[in-house]
Each structure stands twice: as C-alpha cells, then as structure tokens.
Amino acid sequence: QVQLVESGGGLVQPGGSLNLSCAASGIILMLYDMGWYRQAPGKQRDMVAAITSGGSTNYADSVKGRFTISRDNAKKTVYLQMNSLQAEDTAVYYCNADIRTKGKRGDYWGQGTQVTVSS
C-alpha cells in the first residue's frame, strides 16, 4: 500500500520560513510528477508547486520567488521550502504524487499538514 506522509508544518510569523517534506512509501515501481497543493478554510484546493521526475518545476503565481520545490528520487521525497511567508499562505498543505505501483498507476495524496502564518 502506497502512503505519502508530510511533515514540517507549524506556526510561523509573517516573513518567516518553513520547509515541508513528503515521503512516499510502499511498493513504488515509478514515481512521476510530485507536487504540493493547499486549501484554506472555505476555499478550493489549489496547486502551489509541482516537479516532474526530471526536475522541471511549475509554481502558482502567488508563490513565485518565495517558494522552492525540490525532490530526492532516491529517498522518494519531495520538499517545499517556503520563505517570506504571508498570512495569505495560511492553509492545509497536501502532498500529491503520480505513482505506478503493482497493477496500476494513479494519484496519491498525503493527509495534509497545517501551516499558519500569524504574529
């Protein structure tokens, strides 16, 4: 069974930084695109950043220049370095990965980690 486990969320002051991690485990034959999404209360879940297996990246306009996504394929882990955090970044952050496991390929989600930006 494939699992994605996030860590690194928490409370941070405006202007501060956090680094999120998401590790994939289980029977993973191939790890394709990975990404981070976020969902604030009362809002839809939106893409924050994505990275292909080859390392190409894509960012939401609201986080360009402040957030950096990276991955370690050997560790099956994706990271999100978040700098210059603002109150508007407050949300539950979810890890997403396109994974081929035994018999199928599909989208997997982590359980989410809360990020709160507040003074």
NORKAPE-V278693 format. One record per residue. N is the residue number from 0. PHI is phi in degrees with one decimal (none if undefined). OMEGA is omega as a letter, one per 40 degrees, with the letter a starting at -180 (none if undefined). D_LAST is the distance of its C-alpha to the last C-alpha in whole Angstrom. Layout:
N	PHI	OMEGA	D_LAST
N	PHI	OMEGA	D_LAST
//
This chain:
0	none	a	40
1	-85.8	i	37
2	-133.7	i	34
3	-117.6	a	30
4	-122.5	a	28
5	-93.5	i	24
6	-154.1	i	22
7	107.7	i	19
8	-73.4	i	16
9	158.6	i	13
10	-101.1	a	9
11	-142.1	i	8
12	-78.2	i	5
13	-54.0	a	6
14	90.5	a	10
15	-82.8	a	10
16	-132.3	i	13
17	-143.8	i	15
18	-125.9	i	19
19	-93.3	i	20
20	-128.1	i	24
21	-144.5	a	26
22	-108.0	i	30
23	-96.0	i	33
24	-140.2	a	36
25	111.0	a	39
26	-84.4	a	42
27	-117.6	i	41
28	-86.6	i	44
29	-155.0	i	42
30	-111.7	a	38
31	-93.7	a	38
32	-63.1	i	35
33	-129.3	a	31
34	-164.9	i	28
35	-122.0	i	24
36	-124.5	i	24
37	-142.6	i	21
38	-139.0	i	21
39	-88.9	a	18
40	-55.3	i	19
41	77.2	a	22
42	-121.7	i	22
43	-79.4	i	25
44	-81.2	a	25
45	-120.2	i	25
46	-70.5	i	26
47	-103.1	a	23
48	-158.1	i	25
49	-141.0	a	29
50	-143.7	i	31
51	-81.9	i	35
52	-63.6	i	37
53	-88.8	i	38
54	101.6	i	35
55	-71.8	a	34
56	-121.1	i	31
57	-145.9	a	30
58	-131.2	i	26
59	-67.5	a	25
60	-56.8	a	24
61	-68.4	a	21
62	-117.1	a	20
63	-58.3	a	23
64	86.0	i	22
65	-115.7	a	19
66	-109.0	i	20
67	-133.4	i	23
68	-100.6	i	25
69	-148.7	i	28
70	-147.2	i	31
71	-121.1	a	33
72	-65.5	i	36
73	-64.8	i	38
74	-93.4	a	35
75	54.4	a	34
76	-129.9	i	31
77	-118.2	a	28
78	-122.7	i	25
79	-137.1	i	22
80	-88.3	a	20
81	-116.3	i	17
82	-117.2	i	16
83	49.8	a	13
84	-66.3	a	11
85	-123.4	i	10
86	-56.0	a	9
87	-67.8	i	13
88	-84.2	i	13
89	-62.8	a	12
90	-178.7	i	15
91	-89.2	a	18
92	-101.9	a	20
93	-116.8	i	23
94	-90.1	i	26
95	-135.9	i	29
96	-148.0	i	33
97	-96.3	a	36
98	-129.8	i	38
99	-99.8	i	42
100	-118.2	a	43
101	-63.2	i	47
102	87.8	a	48
103	-159.5	i	45
104	-127.3	a	43
105	-167.1	i	39
106	-88.4	i	36
107	-124.2	a	34
108	-126.2	i	30
109	-81.3	a	28
110	-82.8	i	26
111	96.6	i	23
112	-135.6	a	19
113	-80.3	i	16
114	-120.1	i	13
115	-122.8	i	10
116	-111.1	a	7
117	-159.6	i	4
118	-92.8	none	0
//
